[in-house]
Amino acid sequence: MKIPDLQVEQTFWQRGQLRLVGIDEVGRGCLSGPVVAAAVLLPAYCEPIPGVRDSKTLSAQRRQVLDQKIRQQAIAVGIGVASVAEIDQVNILQATYLAMQRALQRIGGYDHLLIDGRPVPVFEPEHHTAIVDGDASSYAIACASIVAKVRRDRFMQHLARRYPGYGWEQNVGYGTKQHLAAIASLGVTPHHRRSFKPVQLALQL
């Protein structure tokens, strides 16, 4: 398993770009719930927190512990959310960009962005670097992936208490067999993404 390091960050810090922000999102592939992005501004030349890596490879309990440590280390942390209504209105990709912009707005000024995935058109090309599987190679992006995952999972667990039966406390909105079966038997909630095909099919029944 690859452990993210600070090689990418060091390149920018050495150029004098000290306000370096890692950005990642969670929930793009879910059938329900919002998409959530996190932006994390780290101190220049910081020491990595042991155990920080791609949030998908960590247990929920470990993510929560690391989330607290990341928040203590970071200069600033921003969370951005795009709602189910926005996802259905503008599509999941544009909603993801919206969540990223909102997360970054809570950070303030920055010198450069490190973003998981592909280039993001809403950010100036010279002001961001996109890294495919960035949460496995960049410490700042891995920090953002953990913060975003903890926040979104917490929200979905809250929704699970209001809408029991869909298994959101475990699947957090992803299209598991249990979730799909619940949609078929219990119907579609206001928190389901009607622009996603499995939900559309359920509405046609």
C-alpha positions in Angstrom: 0.0 0.0 0.0 1.4 3.4 -1.0 1.8 5.9 1.8 1.5 9.5 0.6 4.5 11.7 1.3 5.4 15.3 0.9 7.5 15.1 -2.3 4.9 17.0 -4.3 4.4 19.6 -1.6 8.1 20.2 -1.1 8.4 21.2 -4.8 6.0 24.0 -4.3 7.3 25.1 -0.8 10.8 25.4 -2.2 9.4 27.7 -4.9 8.0 30.0 -2.2 4.4 28.8 -2.7 3.9 28.3 1.0 0.1 28.5 1.2 -0.5 25.1 -0.4 -4.0 23.6 -0.3 -5.0 19.9 -0.8 -8.5 19.3 -2.1 -10.5 16.1 -2.4 -14.1 15.1 -2.7 -16.3 12.2 -1.4 -19.6 10.8 -2.6 -19.5 11.3 -6.3 -20.7 7.7 -7.0 -23.4 7.6 -4.4 -27.1 7.2 -5.1 -28.1 9.4 -2.2 -26.8 12.3 -0.2 -24.6 15.3 -1.1 -21.2 15.4 -2.6 -18.7 16.9 -0.1 -15.3 18.4 -0.7 -12.6 19.4 1.8 -9.7 21.8 1.4 -6.8 21.6 3.8 -4.1 24.3 4.1 -1.1 22.8 5.8 1.9 24.6 7.5 4.8 24.7 5.1 7.5 22.0 5.8 5.2 20.2 8.3 5.8 16.7 9.4 3.3 14.1 8.2 0.9 12.7 10.7 1.6 8.9 10.9 -1.2 6.8 9.3 -2.5 9.5 7.0 -3.4 7.9 3.6 -6.3 7.5 1.2 -9.4 7.6 3.3 -10.9 4.5 1.6 -8.1 2.3 3.0 -8.8 3.3 6.7 -11.4 2.1 9.1 -14.1 4.6 10.2 -12.6 4.8 13.7 -9.1 5.5 12.4 -10.4 8.2 10.1 -12.1 10.0 13.0 -8.9 10.0 15.0 -6.9 11.2 12.1 -9.5 13.9 11.2 -8.9 15.4 14.7 -5.2 15.4 14.3 -5.3 16.9 10.8 -7.6 19.7 12.0 -5.1 20.4 14.8 -2.1 20.5 12.4 -3.8 22.5 9.6 -3.7 26.3 9.3 -7.2 26.1 7.9 -9.8 23.5 6.9 -12.7 24.2 4.5 -15.8 22.0 3.8 -17.9 22.5 0.7 -21.2 20.7 0.0 -23.3 20.4 -3.1 -26.8 19.2 -2.4 -28.8 16.5 -4.1 -31.0 19.1 -5.8 -27.8 20.8 -7.2 -26.5 17.4 -8.3 -29.7 16.7 -10.2 -29.8 20.2 -11.7 -26.3 20.6 -13.0 -24.9 17.0 -13.0 -22.5 15.3 -10.6 -19.3 16.6 -12.2 -20.4 20.3 -12.0 -21.7 19.8 -8.5 -18.3 18.4 -7.5 -16.6 21.5 -8.8 -19.2 23.6 -6.9 -18.4 21.8 -3.7 -14.6 22.3 -4.2 -15.1 26.0 -4.8 -17.2 26.3 -1.6 -14.5 24.4 0.4 -11.8 26.7 -1.0 -13.8 29.9 -0.2 -13.5 28.9 3.5 -9.7 28.8 3.3 -9.0 32.3 2.2 -5.9 33.1 0.1 -3.7 30.4 -1.3 -0.7 30.1 -3.5 -1.4 26.8 -5.2 -3.9 23.9 -5.1 -3.3 20.1 -5.2 -6.4 18.3 -6.4 -7.2 14.7 -6.6 -8.1 13.5 -10.1 -8.1 15.5 -13.3 -7.7 19.2 -14.0 -10.7 21.3 -12.7 -11.8 23.9 -15.2 -13.2 26.3 -12.6 -9.7 26.8 -11.3 -7.0 28.6 -13.3 -4.6 26.1 -14.8 -1.5 27.8 -13.4 -3.0 27.8 -9.9 -3.7 24.1 -9.5 -2.1 20.8 -10.1 -4.3 17.7 -10.6 -2.9 14.4 -9.6 -4.7 11.1 -10.5 -4.9 9.0 -7.4 -3.5 12.0 -5.6 -4.8 10.7 -2.2 -2.3 7.9 -2.5 0.7 10.1 -3.3 0.1 13.6 -1.8 -0.1 14.1 1.9 -2.2 17.2 1.6 -4.7 15.5 -0.7 -4.8 12.5 1.6 -5.6 14.8 4.5 -8.4 16.4 2.5 -9.8 12.9 1.6 -10.0 12.0 5.3 -11.7 15.2 6.4 -14.2 15.1 3.6 -15.0 11.4 4.2 -15.5 11.9 8.0 -17.8 14.9 7.4 -20.0 13.2 4.8 -20.2 9.8 6.6 -21.4 11.7 9.7 -24.1 13.4 7.7 -25.3 10.2 6.2 -25.4 8.5 9.5 -27.6 11.3 10.8 -29.9 10.9 7.7 -30.0 7.1 8.4 -31.8 7.8 11.7 -34.5 9.8 9.8 -34.8 7.3 7.0 -34.2 3.8 8.4 -34.0 0.7 6.2 -31.7 2.0 3.5 -28.5 1.1 5.4 -27.0 4.5 5.1 -25.3 4.1 8.4 -23.1 1.4 6.7 -23.3 2.1 2.9 -23.4 6.0 3.3 -25.5 6.2 0.1 -23.5 3.9 -2.2 -25.5 1.5 -4.4 -25.0 -1.7 -2.4 -27.4 -4.6 -2.8 -29.1 -3.7 0.5 -29.5 -0.1 -0.6 -31.0 -1.0 -4.0 -33.3 -3.5 -2.4 -34.5 -0.9 0.0 -35.2 1.6 -2.8 -37.3 -1.1 -4.5 -39.3 -1.9 -1.4 -39.4 1.4 0.5 -39.3 3.9 -2.4 -37.2 6.9 -3.2 -36.5 9.6 -0.5 -35.9 13.3 -1.0 -32.2 12.6 -0.5 -31.9 10.2 -3.5 -30.3 11.5 -6.7 -33.1 11.3 -9.3 -30.6 12.0 -12.1 -28.8 8.7 -11.3 -30.0 5.7 -13.4 -30.9 3.2 -10.6 -33.1 5.9 -8.9 -34.7 6.8 -12.2 -35.5 3.1 -12.8 -37.1 2.8 -9.4 -39.2 5.8 -10.0 -40.6 4.3 -13.2 -41.8 1.1 -11.5 
